[in-house]
Amino acid sequence: MKRWIIIALLLALGLWLLPYSVPLLLALATALLLEPSIRRLQESYQLKRAHAVTVIFSLFLVIVGFSLYFLIVILVQQVMALSQKLPYVLSETTKVLDHLIQTWQSYSSSIPQEIIDSLERGVNTVQQMLLSFATNLTQSLVHYIAAIPAFFIHFLVYLVALFLICLDLPQLKQGIKRYLSERTHQRLSMVVTQLSKAGVGFIKAQFLFSLVTFFLALAGLLILGVDYAALMAFIIVVVDILPILGTGSVLVPWGIISIANGDNTLGIGLIVLFVVITVVRRIIEPKVFSTNLGISPLAALVSVYLGFQLLGFIGLFVGPVVVILVETLVKAGVIKWTIKL
């Protein structure tokens, strides 16, 4: 009874500290993902752990550095330029709505004036929403720019913690092992190993999907002659990663507004681009998941499809994760199938 009380208190303490420990938890997760590379480097070149950790950590810093350069330097420049033009774009959008209403009014003289007035009030409401959106977006940009110093402090803590955890990870594992029975340790080691491999594969798969989406969107937007193509392609990728939303949340409304504005070439091109990205993603998803996650193409296809049907967009991620988790628990002996027909 005393042991369970201690466990409950430790869990409560962990949950309370969780919001304050995000950089440390991310560092631990990253260290677990980098551990196979560190071990492989040690075994291949007979290096000491400190040297292997330094090499892998330096490569990680180079990759992160280039990524931050792309995000901060290139994208921030395009965001600032776009934010300056945003009020003009929104003004043009409201003009399009006014033009559509005026055109509709010219063909609807027989409709009661009350309905026309109601529609005009609706258009005015949309205009106010667009102006409010522009104001909120500008304020959000200022807020995020102001938060950059705090972000770099957390990021510095994350990097220092990552390096130290990578150095001491074997000792941390040994410390945890002292509190586990041999059987529990073996099962837990198998589960952690399988989930780590699957986690690395899952991240690689999602990175590949994002990369394919980015370059398809970038190529399509450049062909269509869209300004700030790199920024818009990045926004499409970010929206695609978010739950529920997808590439269609950006491209389809954008295409419809372009067609309503009289730019049929751009509007149709954006809708065609959405179809192309969706088709390519659906074709490569089963193969990429099966290659990187270690499950069969059929299991990957079924898990992706059922996950999408049951949970929507987020099910595309949850489905394969559930399959991997069940397979890992079965291999570890935690789940045993004893039913025979």
C-alpha positions, 0 to 999 in steps of 0.5 A: 500500500505504501509503495502505491502511495509513493508511486501516486505522489511521484506521478502527481509531482510529474504531472505538475512539473510537466508544463515546466519541463517541456525543453527537458522532455524534448531533449530526452526524446531527441536523445533517444532518437539519436542514441542508435546513431551514437552507438553505431558510430562507437561500434564502427570507429571504436570511439569513446562515447564522449567523442561519438556524442560530440560528432552526432550532436555537431551534425544535429546542430548543423541540420538545426542551424540550416533549418532555423536559417531557412525559417527565420531569415527567408520566411520572416522576410517574406512574412513581413513583406506579405504583412505589408500587402495583406491589407491591400489583398483583403481590400481587394477581396471585399471589392470582389464581394461587393462586385458579386453582390452588385452583379447579382442585384442587377439580375435579381430585380424581382427579389424583395428589397428586404432580402437584398438588404439582408445580403448587404448586411452579411457582406458588411459583416464579412468585411468587418471579419476580414479587417479584424482578421488582418488586425489580429494577424498583425498583432500575432506577428508582433507577439511572435516576434517579441517571443523570439528571445524567450524561445532562444532561452528555452532552445539553449536549455534544450540543446545543453540538456540534449548534450548532457543526456546523450552523454549520460544516457547509459547511466540513466538506463542503469539507474532505472534498471535498479528499480525494475525486475529482470522480466519487467526490464526485458519487456520494457527494453523491447518495447522502448527499442521497438517504439524508438525505431518506430518513432524514428521511422515515423518522424522520417516518414512525416518529414518525407511527406512534408518535403514532398508536399513543400516541393510540389507546392513550391513548384506549382506556385512558381509555375502559376507565378505566385508571389512569395511562393516559398512562404506560401508553400511553407504555410501549406506544409504547416497547415497540412501537419495540423490536425483536421486541416490539410492542403485543401484548407489553403489551396481550395479557398484560395482557388475559389477566391481567385476564380471569383476575382476573375483570375481563372488560370490561377484559381483552376491551377491552385485546385489542380495543385491540390488534387496533384498533392493529394493523389501523390500523398495517397500513392506514396503513404503506404509504401513510406509507412511500411518502409520506415515503420517496419509494418507491411504495406497492407497493414500500413494501408489499412491503418491509414485508411481506418484511422482516417475514417474513424478520426479524420486527418489525425487518424492518418498518424494515429492508425500506424502508431496503434499498429506499431504499439500492438505489434510491439506489445505482442512481441514483448509478451505483454499482449498474448493471443490465446484465442483459437477457432 
